[in-house]
Amino acid sequence: MTIDRIELDPEIMGGRPRIRGTRVTVSVVVGLLGAGHSVADVLDAYPYLAREDVDAALQYAAWRLEEREVPLRAA
């Protein structure tokens, strides 16, 4: 899965996924929306973000939730 607006760099924000070229993490965006703030509120709080950045954060979060961790059994 490639979402070009999301970056992961272990040297920035502890490697947490963030909006490309910023220090705004996906979790901040999703957390604000989950707390009832509108997309307009997020964009007002972070005027250097675009609507497409918010959409990418949601897309990335949804993709991550679809991943499954399967424990390995000892042979």
mmCIF file of the N, C-alpha and C atoms, coordinates in Angstrom:
data_MODEL
# 
_entry.id   MODEL 
# 
loop_
_atom_site.group_PDB 
_atom_site.id 
_atom_site.type_symbol 
_atom_site.label_atom_id 
_atom_site.label_alt_id 
_atom_site.label_comp_id 
_atom_site.label_asym_id 
_atom_site.label_entity_id 
_atom_site.label_seq_id 
_atom_site.pdbx_PDB_ins_code 
_atom_site.Cartn_x 
_atom_site.Cartn_y 
_atom_site.Cartn_z 
_atom_site.occupancy 
_atom_site.B_iso_or_equiv 
_atom_site.pdbx_formal_charge 
_atom_site.auth_seq_id 
_atom_site.auth_comp_id 
_atom_site.auth_asym_id 
_atom_site.auth_atom_id 
_atom_site.pdbx_PDB_model_num 
ATOM 1   N N  . MET A 1 1  ? 0.852   -1.177  0.000  1.00 0.00 ? 1  MET A N  1 
ATOM 2   C CA . MET A 1 1  ? 0.000   0.000   0.000  1.00 0.00 ? 1  MET A CA 1 
ATOM 3   C C  . MET A 1 1  ? 0.892   1.232   0.000  1.00 0.00 ? 1  MET A C  1 
ATOM 4   N N  . THR A 1 2  ? 0.662   2.124   -0.936 1.00 0.00 ? 2  THR A N  1 
ATOM 5   C CA . THR A 1 2  ? 1.428   3.356   -0.998 1.00 0.00 ? 2  THR A CA 1 
ATOM 6   C C  . THR A 1 2  ? 0.470   4.533   -0.904 1.00 0.00 ? 2  THR A C  1 
ATOM 7   N N  . ILE A 1 3  ? 0.694   5.353   0.066  1.00 0.00 ? 3  ILE A N  1 
ATOM 8   C CA . ILE A 1 3  ? -0.058  6.601   0.210  1.00 0.00 ? 3  ILE A CA 1 
ATOM 9   C C  . ILE A 1 3  ? 0.983   7.695   0.203  1.00 0.00 ? 3  ILE A C  1 
ATOM 10  N N  . ASP A 1 4  ? 1.105   8.403   -0.904 1.00 0.00 ? 4  ASP A N  1 
ATOM 11  C CA . ASP A 1 4  ? 2.244   9.301   -1.106 1.00 0.00 ? 4  ASP A CA 1 
ATOM 12  C C  . ASP A 1 4  ? 2.271   10.510  -0.181 1.00 0.00 ? 4  ASP A C  1 
ATOM 13  N N  . ARG A 1 5  ? 1.220   10.806  0.512  1.00 0.00 ? 5  ARG A N  1 
ATOM 14  C CA . ARG A 1 5  ? 1.218   11.954  1.427  1.00 0.00 ? 5  ARG A CA 1 
ATOM 15  C C  . ARG A 1 5  ? 1.620   11.571  2.846  1.00 0.00 ? 5  ARG A C  1 
ATOM 16  N N  . ILE A 1 6  ? 1.854   10.287  3.092  1.00 0.00 ? 6  ILE A N  1 
ATOM 17  C CA . ILE A 1 6  ? 2.220   9.816   4.426  1.00 0.00 ? 6  ILE A CA 1 
ATOM 18  C C  . ILE A 1 6  ? 3.670   9.342   4.402  1.00 0.00 ? 6  ILE A C  1 
ATOM 19  N N  . GLU A 1 7  ? 4.434   9.778   5.400  1.00 0.00 ? 7  GLU A N  1 
ATOM 20  C CA . GLU A 1 7  ? 5.845   9.396   5.517  1.00 0.00 ? 7  GLU A CA 1 
ATOM 21  C C  . GLU A 1 7  ? 6.091   8.725   6.856  1.00 0.00 ? 7  GLU A C  1 
ATOM 22  N N  . LEU A 1 8  ? 7.056   7.829   6.848  1.00 0.00 ? 8  LEU A N  1 
ATOM 23  C CA . LEU A 1 8  ? 7.552   7.220   8.083  1.00 0.00 ? 8  LEU A CA 1 
ATOM 24  C C  . LEU A 1 8  ? 9.067   7.340   8.047  1.00 0.00 ? 8  LEU A C  1 
ATOM 25  N N  . ASP A 1 9  ? 9.624   8.002   9.038  1.00 0.00 ? 9  ASP A N  1 
ATOM 26  C CA . ASP A 1 9  ? 11.069  8.181   9.128  1.00 0.00 ? 9  ASP A CA 1 
ATOM 27  C C  . ASP A 1 9  ? 11.447  8.016   10.594 1.00 0.00 ? 9  ASP A C  1 
ATOM 28  N N  . PRO A 1 10 ? 12.276  7.030   10.914 1.00 0.00 ? 10 PRO A N  1 
ATOM 29  C CA . PRO A 1 10 ? 12.625  6.794   12.320 1.00 0.00 ? 10 PRO A CA 1 
ATOM 30  C C  . PRO A 1 10 ? 13.281  7.989   12.992 1.00 0.00 ? 10 PRO A C  1 
ATOM 31  N N  . GLU A 1 11 ? 13.805  8.922   12.218 1.00 0.00 ? 11 GLU A N  1 
ATOM 32  C CA . GLU A 1 11 ? 14.468  10.098  12.780 1.00 0.00 ? 11 GLU A CA 1 
ATOM 33  C C  . GLU A 1 11 ? 13.491  11.250  13.077 1.00 0.00 ? 11 GLU A C  1 
ATOM 34  N N  . ILE A 1 12 ? 12.251  11.130  12.629 1.00 0.00 ? 12 ILE A N  1 
ATOM 35  C CA . ILE A 1 12 ? 11.269  12.206  12.812 1.00 0.00 ? 12 ILE A CA 1 
ATOM 36  C C  . ILE A 1 12 ? 10.044  11.648  13.520 1.00 0.00 ? 12 ILE A C  1 
ATOM 37  N N  . MET A 1 13 ? 9.665   12.266  14.611 1.00 0.00 ? 13 MET A N  1 
ATOM 38  C CA . MET A 1 13 ? 8.489   11.884  15.392 1.00 0.00 ? 13 MET A CA 1 
ATOM 39  C C  . MET A 1 13 ? 8.532   10.408  15.810 1.00 0.00 ? 13 MET A C  1 
ATOM 40  N N  . GLY A 1 14 ? 9.726   9.926   16.066 1.00 0.00 ? 14 GLY A N  1 
ATOM 41  C CA . GLY A 1 14 ? 9.877   8.549   16.528 1.00 0.00 ? 14 GLY A CA 1 
ATOM 42  C C  . GLY A 1 14 ? 9.430   7.505   15.522 1.00 0.00 ? 14 GLY A C  1 
ATOM 43  N N  . GLY A 1 15 ? 9.376   7.886   14.255 1.00 0.00 ? 15 GLY A N  1 
ATOM 44  C CA . GLY A 1 15 ? 8.985   6.944   13.220 1.00 0.00 ? 15 GLY A CA 1 
ATOM 45  C C  . GLY A 1 15 ? 7.491   6.787   13.041 1.00 0.00 ? 15 GLY A C  1 
ATOM 46  N N  . ARG A 1 16 ? 6.714   7.569   13.783 1.00 0.00 ? 16 ARG A N  1 
ATOM 47  C CA . ARG A 1 16 ? 5.260   7.474   13.635 1.00 0.00 ? 16 ARG A CA 1 
ATOM 48  C C  . ARG A 1 16 ? 4.854   8.016   12.265 1.00 0.00 ? 16 ARG A C  1 
ATOM 49  N N  . PRO A 1 17 ? 3.818   7.460   11.652 1.00 0.00 ? 17 PRO A N  1 
ATOM 50  C CA . PRO A 1 17 ? 3.374   7.963   10.353 1.00 0.00 ? 17 PRO A CA 1 
ATOM 51  C C  . PRO A 1 17 ? 2.885   9.400   10.483 1.00 0.00 ? 17 PRO A C  1 
ATOM 52  N N  . ARG A 1 18 ? 3.300   10.221  9.530  1.00 0.00 ? 18 ARG A N  1 
ATOM 53  C CA . ARG A 1 18 ? 2.961   11.642  9.586  1.00 0.00 ? 18 ARG A CA 1 
ATOM 54  C C  . ARG A 1 18 ? 2.686   12.158  8.182  1.00 0.00 ? 18 ARG A C  1 
ATOM 55  N N  . ILE A 1 19 ? 2.070   13.325  8.132  1.00 0.00 ? 19 ILE A N  1 
ATOM 56  C CA . ILE A 1 19 ? 1.797   13.972  6.862  1.00 0.00 ? 19 ILE A CA 1 
ATOM 57  C C  . ILE A 1 19 ? 3.129   14.426  6.266  1.00 0.00 ? 19 ILE A C  1 
ATOM 58  N N  . ARG A 1 20 ? 3.338   14.102  5.006  1.00 0.00 ? 20 ARG A N  1 
ATOM 59  C CA . ARG A 1 20 ? 4.592   14.399  4.300  1.00 0.00 ? 20 ARG A CA 1 
ATOM 60  C C  . ARG A 1 20 ? 5.035   15.847  4.530  1.00 0.00 ? 20 ARG A C  1 
ATOM 61  N N  . GLY A 1 21 ? 6.295   16.009  4.909  1.00 0.00 ? 21 GLY A N  1 
ATOM 62  C CA . GLY A 1 21 ? 6.896   17.323  5.067  1.00 0.00 ? 21 GLY A CA 1 
ATOM 63  C C  . GLY A 1 21 ? 6.471   18.087  6.305  1.00 0.00 ? 21 GLY A C  1 
ATOM 64  N N  . THR A 1 22 ? 5.752   17.426  7.205  1.00 0.00 ? 22 THR A N  1 
ATOM 65  C CA . THR A 1 22 ? 5.303   18.088  8.434  1.00 0.00 ? 22 THR A CA 1 
ATOM 66  C C  . THR A 1 22 ? 5.651   17.219  9.638  1.00 0.00 ? 22 THR A C  1 
ATOM 67  N N  . ARG A 1 23 ? 5.296   17.714  10.807 1.00 0.00 ? 23 ARG A N  1 
ATOM 68  C CA . ARG A 1 23 ? 5.423   16.943  12.033 1.00 0.00 ? 23 ARG A CA 1 
ATOM 69  C C  . ARG A 1 23 ? 4.032   16.626  12.581 1.00 0.00 ? 23 ARG A C  1 
ATOM 70  N N  . VAL A 1 24 ? 3.048   16.654  11.720 1.00 0.00 ? 24 VAL A N  1 
ATOM 71  C CA . VAL A 1 24 ? 1.666   16.332  12.102 1.00 0.00 ? 24 VAL A CA 1 
ATOM 72  C C  . VAL A 1 24 ? 1.459   14.839  11.841 1.00 0.00 ? 24 VAL A C  1 
ATOM 73  N N  . THR A 1 25 ? 1.223   14.091  12.908 1.00 0.00 ? 25 THR A N  1 
ATOM 74  C CA . THR A 1 25 ? 1.082   12.646  12.759 1.00 0.00 ? 25 THR A CA 1 
ATOM 75  C C  . THR A 1 25 ? -0.330  12.268  12.331 1.00 0.00 ? 25 THR A C  1 
ATOM 76  N N  . VAL A 1 26 ? -0.408  11.089  11.736 1.00 0.00 ? 26 VAL A N  1 
ATOM 77  C CA . VAL A 1 26 ? -1.712  10.545  11.356 1.00 0.00 ? 26 VAL A CA 1 
ATOM 78  C C  . VAL A 1 26 ? -2.600  10.452  12.588 1.00 0.00 ? 26 VAL A C  1 
ATOM 79  N N  . SER A 1 27 ? -2.035  10.048  13.710 1.00 0.00 ? 27 SER A N  1 
ATOM 80  C CA . SER A 1 27 ? -2.841  9.892   14.928 1.00 0.00 ? 27 SER A CA 1 
ATOM 81  C C  . SER A 1 27 ? -3.423  11.220  15.410 1.00 0.00 ? 27 SER A C  1 
ATOM 82  N N  . VAL A 1 28 ? -2.711  12.317  15.206 1.00 0.00 ? 28 VAL A N  1 
ATOM 83  C CA . VAL A 1 28 ? -3.253  13.626  15.588 1.00 0.00 ? 28 VAL A CA 1 
ATOM 84  C C  . VAL A 1 28 ? -4.471  13.943  14.742 1.00 0.00 ? 28 VAL A C  1 
ATOM 85  N N  . VAL A 1 29 ? -4.354  13.760  13.440 1.00 0.00 ? 29 VAL A N  1 
ATOM 86  C CA . VAL A 1 29 ? -5.469  14.063  12.536 1.00 0.00 ? 29 VAL A CA 1 
ATOM 87  C C  . VAL A 1 29 ? -6.672  13.179  12.848 1.00 0.00 ? 29 VAL A C  1 
ATOM 88  N N  . VAL A 1 30 ? -6.439  11.875  12.952 1.00 0.00 ? 30 VAL A N  1 
ATOM 89  C CA . VAL A 1 30 ? -7.536  10.949  13.219 1.00 0.00 ? 30 VAL A CA 1 
ATOM 90  C C  . VAL A 1 30 ? -8.130  11.207  14.604 1.00 0.00 ? 30 VAL A C  1 
ATOM 91  N N  . GLY A 1 31 ? -7.279  11.507  15.570 1.00 0.00 ? 31 GLY A N  1 
ATOM 92  C CA . GLY A 1 31 ? -7.761  11.804  16.914 1.00 0.00 ? 31 GLY A CA 1 
ATOM 93  C C  . GLY A 1 31 ? -8.658  13.027  16.958 1.00 0.00 ? 31 GLY A C  1 
ATOM 94  N N  . LEU A 1 32 ? -8.277  14.074  16.239 1.00 0.00 ? 32 LEU A N  1 
ATOM 95  C CA . LEU A 1 32 ? -9.113  15.275  16.198 1.00 0.00 ? 32 LEU A CA 1 
ATOM 96  C C  . LEU A 1 32 ? -10.465 14.985  15.557 1.00 0.00 ? 32 LEU A C  1 
ATOM 97  N N  . LEU A 1 33 ? -10.441 14.258  14.449 1.00 0.00 ? 33 LEU A N  1 
ATOM 98  C CA . LEU A 1 33 ? -11.703 13.917  13.790 1.00 0.00 ? 33 LEU A CA 1 
ATOM 99  C C  . LEU A 1 33 ? -12.555 13.019  14.676 1.00 0.00 ? 33 LEU A C  1 
ATOM 100 N N  . GLY A 1 34 ? -11.916 12.074  15.347 1.00 0.00 ? 34 GLY A N  1 
ATOM 101 C CA . GLY A 1 34 ? -12.636 11.175  16.246 1.00 0.00 ? 34 GLY A CA 1 
ATOM 102 C C  . GLY A 1 34 ? -13.219 11.881  17.453 1.00 0.00 ? 34 GLY A C  1 
ATOM 103 N N  . ALA A 1 35 ? -12.605 12.989  17.847 1.00 0.00 ? 35 ALA A N  1 
ATOM 104 C CA . ALA A 1 35 ? -13.105 13.765  18.985 1.00 0.00 ? 35 ALA A CA 1 
ATOM 105 C C  . ALA A 1 35 ? -14.243 14.698  18.590 1.00 0.00 ? 35 ALA A C  1 
ATOM 106 N N  . GLY A 1 36 ? -14.617 14.657  17.305 1.00 0.00 ? 36 GLY A N  1 
ATOM 107 C CA . GLY A 1 36 ? -15.760 15.457  16.867 1.00 0.00 ? 36 GLY A CA 1 
ATOM 108 C C  . GLY A 1 36 ? -15.413 16.712  16.108 1.00 0.00 ? 36 GLY A C  1 
ATOM 109 N N  . HIS A 1 37 ? -14.135 16.990  15.912 1.00 0.00 ? 37 HIS A N  1 
ATOM 110 C CA . HIS A 1 37 ? -13.746 18.158  15.136 1.00 0.00 ? 37 HIS A CA 1 
ATOM 111 C C  . HIS A 1 37 ? -13.977 17.888  13.659 1.00 0.00 ? 37 HIS A C  1 
ATOM 112 N N  . SER A 1 38 ? -14.294 18.907  12.932 1.00 0.00 ? 38 SER A N  1 
ATOM 113 C CA . SER A 1 38 ? -14.530 18.769  11.496 1.00 0.00 ? 38 SER A CA 1 
ATOM 114 C C  . SER A 1 38 ? -13.211 18.854  10.731 1.00 0.00 ? 38 SER A C  1 
ATOM 115 N N  . VAL A 1 39 ? -13.259 18.475  9.474  1.00 0.00 ? 39 VAL A N  1 
ATOM 116 C CA . VAL A 1 39 ? -12.083 18.627  8.617  1.00 0.00 ? 39 VAL A CA 1 
ATOM 117 C C  . VAL A 1 39 ? -11.688 20.096  8.565  1.00 0.00 ? 39 VAL A C  1 
ATOM 118 N N  . ALA A 1 40 ? -12.669 20.986  8.498  1.00 0.00 ? 40 ALA A N  1 
ATOM 119 C CA . ALA A 1 40 ? -12.379 22.423  8.490  1.00 0.00 ? 40 ALA A CA 1 
ATOM 120 C C  . ALA A 1 40 ? -11.634 22.838  9.761  1.00 0.00 ? 40 ALA A C  1 
ATOM 121 N N  . ASP A 1 41 ? -12.012 22.271  10.903 1.00 0.00 ? 41 ASP A N  1 
ATOM 122 C CA . ASP A 1 41 ? -11.316 22.567  12.155 1.00 0.00 ? 41 ASP A CA 1 
ATOM 123 C C  . ASP A 1 41 ? -9.854  22.135  12.083 1.00 0.00 ? 41 ASP A C  1 
ATOM 124 N N  . VAL A 1 42 ? -9.625  20.945  11.538 1.00 0.00 ? 42 VAL A N  1 
ATOM 125 C CA . VAL A 1 42 ? -8.253  20.436  11.415 1.00 0.00 ? 42 VAL A CA 1 
ATOM 126 C C  . VAL A 1 42 ? -7.448  21.351  10.502 1.00 0.00 ? 42 VAL A C  1 
ATOM 127 N N  . LEU A 1 43 ? -8.032  21.734  9.390  1.00 0.00 ? 43 LEU A N  1 
ATOM 128 C CA . LEU A 1 43 ? -7.326  22.602  8.444  1.00 0.00 ? 43 LEU A CA 1 
ATOM 129 C C  . LEU A 1 43 ? -7.100  23.996  9.021  1.00 0.00 ? 43 LEU A C  1 
ATOM 130 N N  . ASP A 1 44 ? -7.999  24.466  9.864  1.00 0.00 ? 44 ASP A N  1 
ATOM 131 C CA . ASP A 1 44 ? -7.788  25.756  10.541 1.00 0.00 ? 44 ASP A CA 1 
ATOM 132 C C  . ASP A 1 44 ? -6.643  25.660  11.549 1.00 0.00 ? 44 ASP A C  1 
ATOM 133 N N  . ALA A 1 45 ? -6.574  24.517  12.251 1.00 0.00 ? 45 ALA A N  1 
ATOM 134 C CA . ALA A 1 45 ? -5.522  24.322  13.257 1.00 0.00 ? 45 ALA A CA 1 
ATOM 135 C C  . ALA A 1 45 ? -4.160  24.132  12.604 1.00 0.00 ? 45 ALA A C  1 
ATOM 136 N N  . TYR A 1 46 ? -4.152  23.538  11.420 1.00 0.00 ? 46 TYR A N  1 
ATOM 137 C CA . TYR A 1 46 ? -2.912  23.257  10.691 1.00 0.00 ? 46 TYR A CA 1 
ATOM 138 C C  . TYR A 1 46 ? -3.064  23.797  9.268  1.00 0.00 ? 46 TYR A C  1 
ATOM 139 N N  . PRO A 1 47 ? -2.939  25.110  9.094  1.00 0.00 ? 47 PRO A N  1 
ATOM 140 C CA . PRO A 1 47 ? -3.224  25.721  7.788  1.00 0.00 ? 47 PRO A CA 1 
ATOM 141 C C  . PRO A 1 47 ? -2.299  25.282  6.658  1.00 0.00 ? 47 PRO A C  1 
ATOM 142 N N  . TYR A 1 48 ? -1.201  24.641  6.978  1.00 0.00 ? 48 TYR A N  1 
ATOM 143 C CA . TYR A 1 48 ? -0.291  24.153  5.951  1.00 0.00 ? 48 TYR A CA 1 
ATOM 144 C C  . TYR A 1 48 ? -0.703  22.768  5.436  1.00 0.00 ? 48 TYR A C  1 
ATOM 145 N N  . LEU A 1 49 ? -1.769  22.195  5.995  1.00 0.00 ? 49 LEU A N  1 
ATOM 146 C CA . LEU A 1 49 ? -2.300  20.934  5.478  1.00 0.00 ? 49 LEU A CA 1 
ATOM 147 C C  . LEU A 1 49 ? -3.366  21.215  4.425  1.00 0.00 ? 49 LEU A C  1 
ATOM 148 N N  . ALA A 1 50 ? -3.559  20.255  3.547  1.00 0.00 ? 50 ALA A N  1 
ATOM 149 C CA . ALA A 1 50 ? -4.617  20.320  2.538  1.00 0.00 ? 50 ALA A CA 1 
ATOM 150 C C  . ALA A 1 50 ? -5.656  19.240  2.849  1.00 0.00 ? 50 ALA A C  1 
ATOM 151 N N  . ARG A 1 51 ? -6.826  19.392  2.285  1.00 0.00 ? 51 ARG A N  1 
ATOM 152 C CA . ARG A 1 51 ? -7.880  18.389  2.467  1.00 0.00 ? 51 ARG A CA 1 
ATOM 153 C C  . ARG A 1 51 ? -7.356  17.000  2.087  1.00 0.00 ? 51 ARG A C  1 
ATOM 154 N N  . GLU A 1 52 ? -6.540  16.931  1.048  1.00 0.00 ? 52 GLU A N  1 
ATOM 155 C CA . GLU A 1 52 ? -5.988  15.656  0.598  1.00 0.00 ? 52 GLU A CA 1 
ATOM 156 C C  . GLU A 1 52 ? -5.093  15.014  1.660  1.00 0.00 ? 52 GLU A C  1 
ATOM 157 N N  . ASP A 1 53 ? -4.454  15.843  2.492  1.00 0.00 ? 53 ASP A N  1 
ATOM 158 C CA . ASP A 1 53 ? -3.640  15.315  3.588  1.00 0.00 ? 53 ASP A CA 1 
ATOM 159 C C  . ASP A 1 53 ? -4.525  14.621  4.627  1.00 0.00 ? 53 ASP A C  1 
ATOM 160 N N  . VAL A 1 54 ? -5.641  15.246  4.941  1.00 0.00 ? 54 VAL A N  1 
ATOM 161 C CA . VAL A 1 54 ? -6.585  14.655  5.900  1.00 0.00 ? 54 VAL A CA 1 
ATOM 162 C C  . VAL A 1 54 ? -7.134  13.348  5.334  1.00 0.00 ? 54 VAL A C  1 
ATOM 163 N N  . ASP A 1 55 ? -7.507  13.371  4.065  1.00 0.00 ? 55 ASP A N  1 
ATOM 164 C CA . ASP A 1 55 ? -8.006  12.146  3.417  1.00 0.00 ? 55 ASP A CA 1 
ATOM 165 C C  . ASP A 1 55 ? -6.954  11.040  3.447  1.00 0.00 ? 55 ASP A C  1 
ATOM 166 N N  . ALA A 1 56 ? -5.700  11.401  3.186  1.00 0.00 ? 56 ALA A N  1 
ATOM 167 C CA . ALA A 1 56 ? -4.616  10.408  3.199  1.00 0.00 ? 56 ALA A CA 1 
ATOM 168 C C  . ALA A 1 56 ? -4.424  9.836   4.602  1.00 0.00 ? 56 ALA A C  1 
ATOM 169 N N  . ALA A 1 57 ? -4.538  10.669  5.622  1.00 0.00 ? 57 ALA A N  1 
ATOM 170 C CA . ALA A 1 57 ? -4.401  10.195  7.006  1.00 0.00 ? 57 ALA A CA 1 
ATOM 171 C C  . ALA A 1 57 ? -5.491  9.176   7.323  1.00 0.00 ? 57 ALA A C  1 
ATOM 172 N N  . LEU A 1 58 ? -6.709  9.466   6.902  1.00 0.00 ? 58 LEU A N  1 
ATOM 173 C CA . LEU A 1 58 ? -7.808  8.529   7.140  1.00 0.00 ? 58 LEU A CA 1 
ATOM 174 C C  . LEU A 1 58 ? -7.617  7.242   6.345  1.00 0.00 ? 58 LEU A C  1 
ATOM 175 N N  . GLN A 1 59 ? -7.182  7.377   5.117  1.00 0.00 ? 59 GLN A N  1 
ATOM 176 C CA . GLN A 1 59 ? -6.939  6.201   4.286  1.00 0.00 ? 59 GLN A CA 1 
ATOM 177 C C  . GLN A 1 59 ? -5.851  5.320   4.903  1.00 0.00 ? 59 GLN A C  1 
ATOM 178 N N  . TYR A 1 60 ? -4.779  5.942   5.364  1.00 0.00 ? 60 TYR A N  1 
ATOM 179 C CA . TYR A 1 60 ? -3.684  5.194   5.984  1.00 0.00 ? 60 TYR A CA 1 
ATOM 180 C C  . TYR A 1 60 ? -4.171  4.497   7.260  1.00 0.00 ? 60 TYR A C  1 
ATOM 181 N N  . ALA A 1 61 ? -4.916  5.210   8.090  1.00 0.00 ? 61 ALA A N  1 
ATOM 182 C CA . ALA A 1 61 ? -5.409  4.621   9.340  1.00 0.00 ? 61 ALA A CA 1 
ATOM 183 C C  . ALA A 1 61 ? -6.327  3.439   9.050  1.00 0.00 ? 61 ALA A C  1 
ATOM 184 N N  . ALA A 1 62 ? -7.193  3.573   8.061  1.00 0.00 ? 62 ALA A N  1 
ATOM 185 C CA . ALA A 1 62 ? -8.085  2.467   7.711  1.00 0.00 ? 62 ALA A CA 1 
ATOM 186 C C  . ALA A 1 62 ? -7.296  1.269   7.207  1.00 0.00 ? 62 ALA A C  1 
ATOM 187 N N  . TRP A 1 63 ? -6.287  1.527   6.392  1.00 0.00 ? 63 TRP A N  1 
ATOM 188 C CA . TRP A 1 63 ? -5.454  0.445   5.876  1.00 0.00 ? 63 TRP A CA 1 
ATOM 189 C C  . TRP A 1 63 ? -4.755  -0.290  7.015  1.00 0.00 ? 63 TRP A C  1 
ATOM 190 N N  . ARG A 1 64 ? -4.224  0.466   7.979  1.00 0.00 ? 64 ARG A N  1 
ATOM 191 C CA . ARG A 1 64 ? -3.523  -0.159  9.107  1.00 0.00 ? 64 ARG A CA 1 
ATOM 192 C C  . ARG A 1 64 ? -4.461  -1.017  9.953  1.00 0.00 ? 64 ARG A C  1 
ATOM 193 N N  . LEU A 1 65 ? -5.703  -0.587  10.074 1.00 0.00 ? 65 LEU A N  1 
ATOM 194 C CA . LEU A 1 65 ? -6.657  -1.376  10.855 1.00 0.00 ? 65 LEU A CA 1 
ATOM 195 C C  . LEU A 1 65 ? -6.999  -2.699  10.183 1.00 0.00 ? 65 LEU A C  1 
ATOM 196 N N  . GLU A 1 66 ? -6.828  -2.766  8.894  1.00 0.00 ? 66 GLU A N  1 
ATOM 197 C CA . GLU A 1 66 ? -7.104  -4.000  8.160  1.00 0.00 ? 66 GLU A CA 1 
ATOM 198 C C  . GLU A 1 66 ? -5.986  -5.020  8.297  1.00 0.00 ? 66 GLU A C  1 
ATOM 199 N N  . GLU A 1 67 ? -4.805  -4.579  8.708  1.00 0.00 ? 67 GLU A N  1 
ATOM 200 C CA . GLU A 1 67 ? -3.706  -5.520  8.881  1.00 0.00 ? 67 GLU A CA 1 
ATOM 201 C C  . GLU A 1 67 ? -4.009  -6.449  10.048 1.00 0.00 ? 67 GLU A C  1 
ATOM 202 N N  . ARG A 1 68 ? -3.564  -7.663  9.926  1.00 0.00 ? 68 ARG A N  1 
ATOM 203 C CA . ARG A 1 68 ? -3.754  -8.632  11.000 1.00 0.00 ? 68 ARG A CA 1 
ATOM 204 C C  . ARG A 1 68 ? -2.410  -9.178  11.415 1.00 0.00 ? 68 ARG A C  1 
ATOM 205 N N  . GLU A 1 69 ? -2.245  -9.294  12.700 1.00 0.00 ? 69 GLU A N  1 
ATOM 206 C CA . GLU A 1 69 ? -1.038  -9.934  13.214 1.00 0.00 ? 69 GLU A CA 1 
ATOM 207 C C  . GLU A 1 69 ? -1.387  -11.362 13.572 1.00 0.00 ? 69 GLU A C  1 
ATOM 208 N N  . VAL A 1 70 ? -0.627  -12.269 13.020 1.00 0.00 ? 70 VAL A N  1 
ATOM 209 C CA . VAL A 1 70 ? -0.864  -13.685 13.255 1.00 0.00 ? 70 VAL A CA 1 
ATOM 210 C C  . VAL A 1 70 ? 0.322   -14.243 14.025 1.00 0.00 ? 70 VAL A C  1 
ATOM 211 N N  . PRO A 1 71 ? 0.082   -14.757 15.218 1.00 0.00 ? 71 PRO A N  1 
ATOM 212 C CA . PRO A 1 71 ? 1.196   -15.304 15.980 1.00 0.00 ? 71 PRO A CA 1 
ATOM 213 C C  . PRO A 1 71 ? 1.753   -16.548 15.279 1.00 0.00 ? 71 PRO A C  1 
ATOM 214 N N  . LEU A 1 72 ? 3.056   -16.660 15.302 1.00 0.00 ? 72 LEU A N  1 
ATOM 215 C CA . LEU A 1 72 ? 3.709   -17.823 14.722 1.00 0.00 ? 72 LEU A CA 1 
ATOM 216 C C  . LEU A 1 72 ? 3.719   -18.950 15.740 1.00 0.00 ? 72 LEU A C  1 
ATOM 217 N N  . ARG A 1 73 ? 3.463   -20.138 15.277 1.00 0.00 ? 73 ARG A N  1 
ATOM 218 C CA . ARG A 1 73 ? 3.503   -21.290 16.173 1.00 0.00 ? 73 ARG A CA 1 
ATOM 219 C C  . ARG A 1 73 ? 4.899   -21.885 16.159 1.00 0.00 ? 73 ARG A C  1 
ATOM 220 N N  . ALA A 1 74 ? 5.310   -22.335 17.294 1.00 0.00 ? 74 ALA A N  1 
ATOM 221 C CA . ALA A 1 74 ? 6.595   -23.034 17.371 1.00 0.00 ? 74 ALA A CA 1 
ATOM 222 C C  . ALA A 1 74 ? 6.469   -24.354 16.619 1.00 0.00 ? 74 ALA A C  1 
ATOM 223 N N  . ALA A 1 75 ? 7.489   -24.674 15.859 1.00 0.00 ? 75 ALA A N  1 
ATOM 224 C CA . ALA A 1 75 ? 7.441   -25.923 15.062 1.00 0.00 ? 75 ALA A CA 1 
ATOM 225 C C  . ALA A 1 75 ? 7.659   -27.139 15.923 1.00 0.00 ? 75 ALA A C  1 
# 
